[in-house]
Amino acid sequence: MITLHEEVGDLPERPDRGERAERWAKTMAGFTTTGGLRTAHDQSRQRIGTVAPWRREDRELEEARQLAPGATRALGAGNRARPEPPDAYRTCFERDRDRILHSTAFRRLAGKTQVFVFPADHQRTRLTHALEVAQVACAIARSLRLNASLTEAIALGHDCGHGPGGHASEDAFSPYLADGFDHAVFGADVTLVPLNLTTEVLDGVRNHSWSRPAPATPEGEVVSWADRIAYVCHDFEDAVHAGIVSPAELPAAVRRSCGESRPRQIGTFVSGLVEASLVAGAVGMPAELADALAEFRAFNHERIYLRPESLAQADAVISVLRCLVDHLVAHPDQIPQDPPGRPSTPVVPAAVAYAAAMTDRYAFGLAVHDAGWPEDRLPVAAGLADGRGRREAAADSLRASR
Protein backbone atom coordinates (compact mmCIF):
# COMPACT_ATOMS: atom_id res chain seq x y z
CA MET A 1 0.00 0.00 0.00
CA ILE A 2 1.38 3.40 -1.01
CA THR A 3 0.67 6.29 1.38
CA LEU A 4 0.46 9.72 -0.26
CA HIS A 5 1.24 12.97 1.54
CA GLU A 6 -1.86 15.17 1.64
CA GLU A 7 0.05 18.45 1.61
CA VAL A 8 3.27 19.48 -0.04
CA GLY A 9 4.46 20.59 3.38
CA ASP A 10 4.24 16.99 4.59
CA LEU A 11 7.05 15.95 2.27
CA PRO A 12 10.36 15.14 3.95
CA GLU A 13 12.98 17.85 3.49
CA ARG A 14 15.39 15.35 1.94
CA PRO A 15 14.75 11.75 0.85
CA ASP A 16 16.47 9.14 2.98
CA ARG A 17 18.64 7.70 0.24
CA GLY A 18 20.80 5.85 2.72
CA GLU A 19 17.96 3.69 4.02
CA ARG A 20 16.69 2.95 0.50
CA ALA A 21 20.19 2.17 -0.75
CA GLU A 22 20.72 -0.17 2.20
CA ARG A 23 17.51 -2.07 1.42
CA TRP A 24 18.52 -2.33 -2.25
CA ALA A 25 22.02 -3.55 -1.36
CA LYS A 26 20.57 -6.38 0.72
CA THR A 27 18.98 -7.81 -2.44
CA MET A 28 22.30 -7.93 -4.32
CA ALA A 29 22.76 -11.70 -4.12
CA GLY A 30 19.11 -12.64 -3.71
CA PHE A 31 17.81 -14.72 -0.81
CA THR A 32 18.75 -18.29 0.10
CA THR A 33 16.07 -20.85 0.89
CA THR A 34 16.47 -23.86 3.16
CA GLY A 35 17.29 -26.00 0.11
CA GLY A 36 20.09 -23.68 -0.98
CA LEU A 37 18.12 -22.14 -3.89
CA ARG A 38 18.48 -18.39 -4.42
CA THR A 39 15.22 -16.48 -4.86
CA ALA A 40 14.57 -12.89 -5.95
CA HIS A 41 12.38 -12.11 -2.91
CA ASP A 42 12.74 -12.87 0.78
CA GLN A 43 10.36 -15.55 2.02
CA SER A 44 9.17 -16.40 -1.49
CA ARG A 45 6.30 -18.90 -1.28
CA GLN A 46 5.72 -19.58 -4.95
CA ARG A 47 6.11 -23.17 -6.13
CA ILE A 48 5.88 -24.66 -9.61
CA GLY A 49 6.03 -28.27 -8.54
CA THR A 50 8.39 -30.93 -9.87
CA VAL A 51 7.91 -31.08 -13.64
CA ALA A 52 9.73 -32.50 -16.62
CA PRO A 53 11.33 -29.78 -18.81
CA TRP A 54 9.37 -28.70 -21.87
CA ARG A 55 12.19 -29.01 -24.35
CA ARG A 56 12.34 -27.70 -27.87
CA GLU A 57 11.59 -31.09 -29.41
CA ASP A 58 8.45 -31.44 -27.26
CA ARG A 59 7.25 -28.02 -28.25
CA GLU A 60 7.89 -28.69 -31.91
CA LEU A 61 5.65 -31.76 -31.62
CA GLU A 62 3.00 -29.65 -29.89
CA GLU A 63 3.22 -27.08 -32.68
CA ALA A 64 2.76 -29.81 -35.29
CA ARG A 65 -0.38 -30.94 -33.49
CA GLN A 66 -1.95 -27.54 -32.93
CA LEU A 67 -0.99 -25.38 -35.92
CA ALA A 68 -2.96 -25.09 -39.15
CA PRO A 69 -1.93 -27.40 -42.00
CA GLY A 70 -0.32 -24.54 -43.93
CA ALA A 71 1.42 -22.95 -40.94
CA THR A 72 5.22 -22.91 -40.86
CA ARG A 73 6.76 -25.46 -38.50
CA ALA A 74 9.92 -24.84 -36.50
CA LEU A 75 12.46 -27.63 -36.87
CA GLY A 76 15.78 -27.94 -35.09
CA ALA A 77 18.21 -25.09 -35.60
CA GLY A 78 16.28 -23.88 -38.66
CA ASN A 79 17.45 -22.99 -42.16
CA ARG A 80 20.36 -20.58 -41.70
CA ALA A 81 23.18 -19.32 -43.92
CA ARG A 82 25.68 -20.48 -41.32
CA PRO A 83 24.73 -23.82 -39.70
CA GLU A 84 24.60 -23.89 -35.91
CA PRO A 85 23.40 -26.35 -33.27
CA PRO A 86 19.76 -26.08 -32.09
CA ASP A 87 18.83 -24.59 -28.73
CA ALA A 88 17.76 -26.98 -25.99
CA TYR A 89 14.57 -25.07 -25.11
CA ARG A 90 13.78 -22.47 -27.75
CA THR A 91 12.53 -23.14 -31.25
CA CYS A 92 14.51 -21.69 -34.14
CA PHE A 93 11.98 -18.88 -34.62
CA GLU A 94 11.99 -18.01 -30.92
CA ARG A 95 15.77 -17.67 -31.12
CA ASP A 96 15.36 -15.33 -34.09
CA ARG A 97 12.81 -13.25 -32.21
CA ASP A 98 15.20 -12.97 -29.25
CA ARG A 99 18.18 -12.09 -31.45
CA ILE A 100 16.26 -9.28 -33.12
CA LEU A 101 14.90 -7.97 -29.82
CA HIS A 102 18.40 -7.77 -28.31
CA SER A 103 20.08 -6.38 -31.43
CA THR A 104 21.56 -2.91 -31.84
CA ALA A 105 19.59 -2.45 -35.06
CA PHE A 106 16.32 -2.96 -33.20
CA ARG A 107 17.26 -0.58 -30.37
CA ARG A 108 18.18 2.11 -32.88
CA LEU A 109 14.60 2.14 -34.14
CA ALA A 110 13.78 4.16 -31.01
CA GLY A 111 15.68 7.07 -32.58
CA LYS A 112 14.31 6.74 -36.11
CA THR A 113 11.40 8.64 -37.64
CA GLN A 114 8.01 7.05 -38.17
CA VAL A 115 6.25 10.15 -39.56
CA PHE A 116 7.57 13.13 -37.58
CA VAL A 117 11.29 13.79 -37.12
CA PHE A 118 12.24 14.61 -33.53
CA PRO A 119 8.82 13.33 -32.41
CA ALA A 120 6.92 14.71 -29.43
CA ASP A 121 6.70 12.54 -26.32
CA HIS A 122 3.68 10.49 -27.39
CA GLN A 123 4.26 10.26 -31.13
CA ARG A 124 5.39 6.99 -32.71
CA THR A 125 8.94 6.12 -33.59
CA ARG A 126 10.04 3.21 -35.76
CA LEU A 127 10.45 1.18 -32.56
CA THR A 128 6.94 1.72 -31.24
CA HIS A 129 5.62 1.06 -34.74
CA ALA A 130 7.44 -2.30 -34.85
CA LEU A 131 5.99 -3.23 -31.45
CA GLU A 132 2.46 -2.34 -32.54
CA VAL A 133 2.87 -4.32 -35.77
CA ALA A 134 4.05 -7.30 -33.72
CA GLN A 135 0.98 -7.10 -31.46
CA VAL A 136 -1.43 -6.91 -34.38
CA ALA A 137 0.37 -9.64 -36.32
CA CYS A 138 0.54 -12.05 -33.38
CA ALA A 139 -3.15 -11.55 -32.59
CA ILE A 140 -3.97 -12.51 -36.18
CA ALA A 141 -1.49 -15.41 -36.30
CA ARG A 142 -2.74 -17.02 -33.09
CA SER A 143 -6.36 -16.78 -34.24
CA LEU A 144 -5.44 -18.49 -37.52
CA ARG A 145 -3.30 -21.17 -35.79
CA LEU A 146 -0.18 -19.90 -37.53
CA ASN A 147 3.31 -19.82 -36.03
CA ALA A 148 3.21 -16.83 -33.67
CA SER A 149 6.96 -16.91 -32.95
CA LEU A 150 7.85 -16.68 -36.63
CA THR A 151 5.24 -13.95 -37.06
CA GLU A 152 6.64 -11.95 -34.14
CA ALA A 153 10.22 -12.27 -35.36
CA ILE A 154 9.30 -10.96 -38.83
CA ALA A 155 7.23 -8.13 -37.34
CA LEU A 156 9.92 -6.97 -34.92
CA GLY A 157 12.57 -7.05 -37.64
CA HIS A 158 10.55 -5.79 -40.58
CA ASP A 159 11.75 -2.14 -40.39
CA CYS A 160 15.31 -2.69 -39.10
CA GLY A 161 16.61 -1.68 -42.53
CA HIS A 162 15.09 1.81 -42.37
CA GLY A 163 17.45 4.76 -42.53
CA PRO A 164 17.11 7.95 -40.46
CA GLY A 165 14.35 10.39 -41.32
CA GLY A 166 11.68 7.91 -42.43
CA HIS A 167 10.95 6.82 -46.00
CA ALA A 168 12.74 9.91 -47.32
CA SER A 169 16.00 8.09 -46.55
CA GLU A 170 15.17 5.65 -49.36
CA ASP A 171 15.11 8.55 -51.81
CA ALA A 172 18.29 9.90 -50.27
CA PHE A 173 20.29 6.68 -50.57
CA SER A 174 18.91 5.18 -53.79
CA PRO A 175 21.15 7.12 -56.23
CA TYR A 176 24.25 5.65 -54.57
CA LEU A 177 23.30 1.99 -55.12
CA ALA A 178 22.87 0.22 -58.47
CA ASP A 179 19.59 -1.42 -57.39
CA GLY A 180 18.41 1.52 -55.31
CA PHE A 181 17.70 1.48 -51.57
CA ASP A 182 14.63 -0.43 -50.34
CA HIS A 183 14.43 -0.63 -46.54
CA ALA A 184 12.85 -4.09 -46.67
CA VAL A 185 15.55 -5.61 -48.86
CA PHE A 186 18.32 -3.73 -47.08
CA GLY A 187 17.07 -4.94 -43.71
CA ALA A 188 17.14 -8.60 -44.74
CA ASP A 189 20.27 -8.54 -46.89
CA VAL A 190 22.49 -6.14 -44.92
CA THR A 191 21.24 -4.99 -41.50
CA LEU A 192 20.15 -8.35 -40.09
CA VAL A 193 22.77 -10.56 -41.75
CA PRO A 194 25.09 -10.65 -38.69
CA LEU A 195 22.28 -12.28 -36.66
CA ASN A 196 22.27 -15.39 -38.89
CA LEU A 197 18.46 -15.54 -38.89
CA THR A 198 16.41 -18.28 -40.52
CA THR A 199 15.51 -17.96 -44.18
CA GLU A 200 11.81 -17.76 -43.29
CA VAL A 201 12.31 -14.69 -41.09
CA LEU A 202 14.57 -12.98 -43.62
CA ASP A 203 12.05 -13.71 -46.39
CA GLY A 204 9.27 -12.13 -44.35
CA VAL A 205 11.35 -9.03 -43.67
CA ARG A 206 12.52 -8.75 -47.28
CA ASN A 207 9.00 -9.05 -48.69
CA HIS A 208 6.78 -7.34 -46.12
CA SER A 209 6.16 -4.35 -48.40
CA TRP A 210 3.19 -4.85 -50.71
CA SER A 211 5.27 -3.79 -53.72
CA ARG A 212 7.60 -6.74 -53.15
CA PRO A 213 7.01 -10.39 -54.19
CA ALA A 214 4.63 -12.32 -51.93
CA PRO A 215 6.29 -13.78 -48.81
CA ALA A 216 7.00 -17.52 -48.84
CA THR A 217 5.04 -18.16 -45.62
CA PRO A 218 1.51 -17.31 -44.43
CA GLU A 219 3.14 -15.71 -41.38
CA GLY A 220 4.91 -13.29 -43.71
CA GLU A 221 1.57 -12.46 -45.33
CA VAL A 222 0.11 -11.74 -41.89
CA VAL A 223 2.90 -9.25 -41.12
CA SER A 224 2.30 -7.48 -44.44
CA TRP A 225 -1.32 -6.90 -43.45
CA ALA A 226 -0.48 -6.06 -39.83
CA ASP A 227 2.07 -3.46 -40.93
CA ARG A 228 -0.49 -1.64 -43.05
CA ILE A 229 -3.25 -1.88 -40.47
CA ALA A 230 -0.97 -0.57 -37.73
CA TYR A 231 0.60 2.37 -39.55
CA VAL A 232 -2.61 3.55 -41.20
CA CYS A 233 -4.36 3.69 -37.82
CA HIS A 234 -1.55 5.01 -35.63
CA ASP A 235 -0.20 7.56 -38.13
CA PHE A 236 -3.72 9.00 -38.30
CA GLU A 237 -3.93 9.08 -34.50
CA ASP A 238 -0.60 10.91 -34.24
CA ALA A 239 -1.75 13.44 -36.84
CA VAL A 240 -4.99 14.00 -34.92
CA HIS A 241 -3.07 14.65 -31.70
CA ALA A 242 -0.79 17.06 -33.60
CA GLY A 243 -3.82 19.02 -34.85
CA ILE A 244 -3.14 18.20 -38.49
CA VAL A 245 -6.42 16.36 -39.13
CA SER A 246 -9.54 15.53 -37.16
CA PRO A 247 -11.58 12.29 -36.98
CA ALA A 248 -14.56 14.07 -38.56
CA GLU A 249 -12.51 14.58 -41.73
CA LEU A 250 -12.17 10.86 -42.41
CA PRO A 251 -14.09 9.72 -45.50
CA ALA A 252 -17.64 8.66 -44.67
CA ALA A 253 -17.02 5.11 -45.94
CA VAL A 254 -14.07 4.73 -43.57
CA ARG A 255 -16.02 6.02 -40.58
CA ARG A 256 -18.92 3.69 -41.37
CA SER A 257 -16.64 0.69 -41.72
CA CYS A 258 -14.28 1.12 -38.78
CA GLY A 259 -15.16 4.21 -36.78
CA GLU A 260 -13.01 7.15 -35.74
CA SER A 261 -10.85 5.76 -32.91
CA ARG A 262 -7.73 3.64 -33.24
CA PRO A 263 -8.94 0.78 -30.97
CA ARG A 264 -12.14 0.35 -32.97
CA GLN A 265 -10.32 0.72 -36.29
CA ILE A 266 -7.67 -1.89 -35.51
CA GLY A 267 -10.25 -4.22 -33.96
CA THR A 268 -12.44 -4.00 -37.06
CA PHE A 269 -9.61 -4.66 -39.51
CA VAL A 270 -8.14 -7.52 -37.46
CA SER A 271 -11.41 -9.33 -36.83
CA GLY A 272 -12.46 -8.87 -40.46
CA LEU A 273 -9.17 -10.29 -41.69
CA VAL A 274 -9.29 -13.25 -39.31
CA GLU A 275 -12.88 -14.18 -40.14
CA ALA A 276 -12.35 -13.92 -43.89
CA SER A 277 -9.08 -15.89 -43.74
CA LEU A 278 -10.67 -18.71 -41.74
CA VAL A 279 -13.39 -19.06 -44.38
CA ALA A 280 -11.07 -18.74 -47.40
CA GLY A 281 -8.20 -20.81 -46.06
CA ALA A 282 -5.75 -18.06 -47.10
CA VAL A 283 -4.64 -14.77 -45.54
CA GLY A 284 -6.78 -11.89 -46.78
CA MET A 285 -9.47 -9.34 -46.01
CA PRO A 286 -13.04 -8.98 -47.32
CA ALA A 287 -13.13 -6.71 -50.36
CA GLU A 288 -15.38 -4.08 -48.78
CA LEU A 289 -13.19 -3.80 -45.68
CA ALA A 290 -10.00 -3.81 -47.77
CA ASP A 291 -11.45 -0.93 -49.79
CA ALA A 292 -12.06 0.98 -46.55
CA LEU A 293 -8.45 0.38 -45.48
CA ALA A 294 -7.25 1.55 -48.90
CA GLU A 295 -9.39 4.70 -48.71
CA PHE A 296 -8.09 5.33 -45.18
CA ARG A 297 -4.51 4.98 -46.42
CA ALA A 298 -5.17 7.28 -49.39
CA PHE A 299 -6.57 9.88 -46.96
CA ASN A 300 -3.39 9.68 -44.88
CA HIS A 301 -1.25 10.07 -48.00
CA GLU A 302 -3.10 13.18 -49.11
CA ARG A 303 -3.61 14.87 -45.75
CA ILE A 304 -0.52 13.75 -43.80
CA TYR A 305 2.35 12.34 -45.88
CA LEU A 306 1.99 14.63 -48.93
CA ARG A 307 1.25 17.89 -47.10
CA PRO A 308 3.61 20.75 -48.04
CA GLU A 309 5.17 20.59 -44.56
CA SER A 310 5.75 16.84 -44.86
CA LEU A 311 7.30 17.24 -48.30
CA ALA A 312 9.55 19.99 -46.96
CA GLN A 313 10.60 17.67 -44.14
CA ALA A 314 11.37 14.92 -46.67
CA ASP A 315 13.41 17.30 -48.85
CA ALA A 316 15.43 18.40 -45.83
CA VAL A 317 16.07 14.77 -44.84
CA ILE A 318 17.21 13.88 -48.37
CA SER A 319 19.57 16.85 -48.55
CA VAL A 320 21.23 16.31 -45.18
CA LEU A 321 21.64 12.55 -45.70
CA ARG A 322 23.19 12.99 -49.15
CA CYS A 323 25.56 15.55 -47.69
CA LEU A 324 26.51 12.99 -45.03
CA VAL A 325 27.07 10.15 -47.52
CA ASP A 326 29.16 12.40 -49.77
CA HIS A 327 31.26 13.36 -46.76
CA LEU A 328 31.77 9.72 -45.75
CA VAL A 329 32.75 8.74 -49.30
CA ALA A 330 35.31 11.54 -49.31
CA HIS A 331 36.56 10.49 -45.86
CA PRO A 332 36.38 6.68 -45.86
CA ASP A 333 38.55 6.52 -42.74
CA GLN A 334 35.46 7.66 -40.79
CA ILE A 335 33.50 4.54 -41.86
CA PRO A 336 33.78 1.61 -39.42
CA GLN A 337 35.84 -1.21 -40.89
CA ASP A 338 34.35 -4.60 -41.76
CA PRO A 339 35.02 -7.30 -39.13
CA PRO A 340 38.16 -9.39 -39.75
CA GLY A 341 37.54 -12.28 -42.11
CA ARG A 342 34.62 -10.61 -43.88
CA PRO A 343 35.08 -9.38 -47.48
CA SER A 344 35.73 -5.65 -47.64
CA THR A 345 32.74 -3.54 -48.75
CA PRO A 346 33.34 -0.91 -51.49
CA VAL A 347 33.41 2.60 -50.10
CA VAL A 348 30.09 3.91 -51.48
CA PRO A 349 27.90 0.98 -50.30
CA ALA A 350 29.81 1.06 -47.00
CA ALA A 351 29.04 4.77 -46.58
CA VAL A 352 25.35 4.15 -47.29
CA ALA A 353 25.22 1.19 -44.89
CA TYR A 354 26.87 3.25 -42.14
CA ALA A 355 24.53 6.22 -42.64
CA ALA A 356 21.45 3.98 -42.93
CA ALA A 357 22.20 2.40 -39.57
CA MET A 358 22.24 5.75 -37.75
CA THR A 359 19.48 7.25 -35.66
CA ASP A 360 18.07 10.60 -36.74
CA ARG A 361 19.96 12.51 -34.06
CA TYR A 362 23.29 10.81 -34.74
CA ALA A 363 23.04 11.22 -38.51
CA PHE A 364 22.00 14.86 -38.38
CA GLY A 365 24.58 15.58 -35.68
CA LEU A 366 27.36 13.99 -37.72
CA ALA A 367 26.30 16.01 -40.77
CA VAL A 368 26.46 19.22 -38.73
CA HIS A 369 29.67 18.48 -36.83
CA ASP A 370 31.74 16.73 -39.50
CA ALA A 371 30.22 17.65 -42.87
CA GLY A 372 29.44 21.29 -42.09
CA TRP A 373 25.68 21.07 -42.59
CA PRO A 374 23.96 24.26 -41.31
CA GLU A 375 21.90 23.70 -38.16
CA ASP A 376 19.14 25.96 -39.45
CA ARG A 377 18.62 23.58 -42.39
CA LEU A 378 17.97 20.52 -40.26
CA PRO A 379 14.61 18.80 -40.79
CA VAL A 380 11.74 19.94 -38.57
CA ALA A 381 8.68 18.04 -37.37
CA ALA A 382 6.27 18.43 -40.27
CA GLY A 383 3.62 21.03 -39.74
CA LEU A 384 3.50 21.13 -35.95
CA ALA A 385 2.73 24.48 -34.41
CA ASP A 386 5.92 24.34 -32.35
CA GLY A 387 8.10 23.44 -35.33
CA ARG A 388 10.59 26.27 -34.75
CA GLY A 389 10.94 25.35 -31.09
CA ARG A 390 11.41 21.71 -32.05
CA ARG A 391 14.20 22.64 -34.46
CA GLU A 392 15.93 24.67 -31.73
CA ALA A 393 15.51 21.80 -29.27
CA ALA A 394 16.97 19.39 -31.81
CA ALA A 395 19.94 21.68 -32.36
CA ASP A 396 20.47 21.93 -28.60
CA SER A 397 20.38 18.13 -28.41
CA LEU A 398 22.97 17.83 -31.15
CA ARG A 399 25.26 20.40 -29.47
CA ALA A 400 24.91 18.54 -26.16
CA SER A 401 26.03 15.31 -27.83
CA ARG A 402 29.40 16.73 -28.96
N, C-alpha and C positions, 0 to 999 in steps of 0.2 A: 504494500500500500504506500503510495506517494503522498506525503503531506505538503500542501502548498501554503506558503506564507500569505496571510490575508492582506497585509500592508507592505509596501516597499520598505518601510522602516523596520519591519521584522527581520529583514535579511541580515545575516551575519556580516560584520564589517569586512572580514576576509575569509575565504573558504579554507577549511582545514585540510590542506593538501597532504599534510604529513600523515593524518589518520587514514585518508583514502589510499595514499600510496602504500601504506603499510598493509592494508587489507589486500590490495592488488598483488603486492610482493609475496604474500602468503600463498597465492594460487600458482606461483611460478612453476612448480613441479607437479601440480595436481595433488590429489589426495589418495592415500593408500588404504585399501580395504583390508579386511582380515585375511583374505586369500592372496594378498600381495598385488592385486590389480590396481592400477592408477585410474582414478576417475576425475572428471572435470569439476565436479561439485562435491563438497563435503557432505557426508551422510547420504549419498545418492542411493535411492531405493529402487531404481528402475531395473527390471530384469527382462531379458529376451528369451530365457530358457535355453536348454541345450539343443542345438539344431545342427543339422548337416549343412555345410556351405552350399550356397546356390552358385555353382560354378558356371563359367561361360558356356560349356557344352550343354549343361542342363537348361540354360536359358535359351540357347539356340533351338533346342528341341521344343521348348515351350512356345517360342516364336513360330516355329513350323506348324504347330498345332493350332495356334490362335489367329495367325495373320490370314488375310485374304489370299486366294490362289495367286493373284498377280503381284502381291507385295514382294518387296526385295528382302531376301533372307541374308542375315549375317552368317558368315562361315569362317571360322578360324581367324587368322591374322588379316584376312581380306586381300583384295587385289591391289597391290601397291607397286610402284615403280622400283622400289628397293625392298626386297623380301625381308621380313622380320618375324620373330616368333610371336605367336598369339599371346594375349594377356590371359592370366588365370581366371579372372572374374569378369572383365568387361568384354563386350562384343566389339568387333572391329569398328562399327559405326559409333559406339559409345566412346571409344578411344579417339576417334576423329573429332567428335564433338568436344571432348575435353582438351585436345590439342589446340583447336581453334579458340576455345574460350580462354585459354591461358597464353595465347600468342600475343606478341607485340603488335602485330597487324590488327588484331581485333581491338586491343586497348586503344590504339590510335584513332579508331572510329569515333571515340568520344570527342576528339578535337577536329572532326571533319564535318563540313556543311551538309545538312540535309536540304533545306531550302534557303535559310537565312545564314549568311556568314556572321561570325561573332554572335551567335544566337542569345536571346534573352534567357533568363533562368529556366523557364518552363517550355521553351521551344525545343523541337526534336533536333538531335544530332544524328549522324550516321549510326552511332552505337545504339541509341534508343530505338531508332528505326529497325535495326537488325533484331533487337529483342522483341519488338512488337510483331515483326514478321514471323519470328520463331513461335510466338504464342499462337498466332492465328494458324500457322501451318500445322503445328502439333495438334491443335484442337481438331482440325480437319482430318489429319492422318489417323488419329486414334479412332475417330468416328467411322472411318472407312476401313479400319483394321489394316492399315499400312504400317510400315516400319517407322515409328516415331523418332527413334534415335538417328536414323539416316536423315529423316526430314529436318530434325533440329540442327544437325551438323551442316546441312546445305544452307539452311536459313541463316544461321549465325555467320557463316562464311561468305554469303552471297555477295556482299558489298565490300569485302576486304581489299579488292583491287581498285577501289575509288581513289582518285587523287584529291588534293585539297580544293576547296571551293565548289564542290558539287559537280554536276554534270558538265559545267563549263570547262573543267580540267580535261575532259575528253577532247574538246575542240582545241584546247591549248596544246596538248601533247601529240595529237594525231599527225601534224605535218612532219614530225621528227621520225616517225616509224613507217616503214614501207607498207604495212597492213593497217595503219592507223592505230588508234588507242581506244579499245573497248574495255570498260572496267570489268565486265564479266569474264572475258577471255584473259585479260591481264591478271585478274585475281587467281584464276585457276592455273595459268601457265607460268606465272612469275611469283606473285606475292605468296601464295600458299605452298609452293613447291618444297621449301625446306621442311615442311611438316610431314612429308611423305604420306599424304592422305590416300584413301582408297579411290579407285577410279570412279566409283559411283558418286561419291561426294564431289569430286572435281568436275564430273560431268554435269551435276546439278548446278554447281556454281557457274560453270562456263556457259550454260544454256538457260539460265533463269530469265534472261530478258526475252520478251515475246518476239523480238526481231531475229533471234538466234534459232538454230535448229531445235526441234523438240527434244527435251531431255530423254535419256535412255530408261528412266525409271518413273513409275507413277509418283513416287515421293518427290522427284524433281518437278513434275507437273504441278503438284500441290504447292510447292514453294513459289512457282511462277504466279499462281493465282493469289497466294497469300501476300506476296510482295505488292501486287497491284492493289488488292483490297486495303492493305495497311496504309500505303503511302497516299492513296486517294483520300482516305478518310482522315488521316492525321495531318496531312498537309493542309487540308481544308480547315481543320480545327485550329491549327496554328495561325492560319491567315485570319480566321475570325477573331481570335484573341488579339491579334496585332491591329485589328480595325481595318483590314484591307477589304474584306467581304463580310457579308452577314448571312445567316442561315436562310433568311427570307428571299435572298437572291438566287438560291439554287433553282434550277429548272423544275417546273411543276412535276414532270414525270419522275424526277429523282426523289423529290419530297414524297410523292405518293408511294413510291416503291420502297424507300428505306428510311424516310424521316429526315430530321434535321440534326440529330445528335450522333456523335461518333459511336457510342455503345449500340444504339439501335441500328445504325448503318452497318457496322461490322457484323452484328448478330444476324441481320437480314441476309447479307451476302454469304456468310459462312453457312448458315442453315440451308439456304437455297442451293449452294454448291454441294453440300453433303447429300441432301435429299435427291438431287438430280443425279449425282454420281452413283448413288446406291441403286437407283433404278436402271441407269444406263450401263453400269459395269465399267465405266471409264470416268476419268476426272474431267468435269466440266460443269457449266452453269446453265440454267434455263435461259433461252434466248431473250425473253423479256427482261429478266434481271440482268443479264449480261449487257443488254442495251442501256439499261439504267446506269450500270457501272461505267460504260463507255461515255455516256453523256455527262456523268459526274466528272470523269477524267478530262473530257474536253472543256468543261467549265473551268476546272483548275488551270488548264493550260492557258486559256484565254485571259482569265481574271487574276491569276497568280504568277505562273511561270513566264508568261509573255508580256507582262506589264512593262512599261518603259523603265521603271525602277529596277525590275528584275533583269531586264536586258542590259541595263547599265552596270549592274553588279556583275553579270556574266562577262561583259567586255573588260571590266577591270580585272577580273580573275584571270582571263586569258592573257591579258597584257603582262601582268606581274609574273605569271608562271612562265611565259615564254622568255621574259627577261632573265628569270632564274635559271632556266635550262641553258640559255645562251651563255650565261656566266659560267655555269658548271662545265660546259663543253670547252670553254676557253681556259678553264682552270681545273683540269681533270684530277689534279692532286687533292682537290677538296671532295672528291667522290670516294666513299668508302671502298676499299679493295675487296675483290671476291675472296671468299675463304680459300685457304690453301687446298690444292687438289681439284678445285673446280675450274673449268675453262674460263679464261678471261673474257669479260663482256666488252664489246666495242664501246667507245667513249659515249657516243650519242645515246644508244639504248640504255647505257649505264646511268647517264645523267637523267634521263626520263624516269627510270626505275627509282632512283634516289629521290627525285622531286615528288613522284607519285606517292611514295610512302609517307611523306611528311604530313603533319597536321597543318591546318590552316595557319595557326599562329607561328609555327616554326618556319613554314615556307615563306610567309610574308615577311617575317622577321629577318630571315636569311637574305631575301631580296633587298630589303632596306639596308641591312648592315653590310653585306658583302658586295651586292651588285649595284648599290647606289640608287635603288628605287625610291622615289619621293614618298614620304609618309602621307602627304595629302592626296596621293593617288591610289591609296589602298582601297580595296573593296569595302562597301558599307552595307549594312543590313538593308535589304531592298524595300524601300518605301515606308519604313517605320518613321513615326513622327520624331523619334529621338535619334535619327540617323547620324546627325552631326556629332552628338554626344557619344554615340557608339563608336564612331570613327576615332574620336579623341581618346576614348577609353581603350580601344584596340592599340592605338599608338603608344599609350602609356604602358600597356601590357608588354608590348614589344621592347620598349626601352628598359623596362624592369628586368627583362630576360637576358640582357646583355651581360 
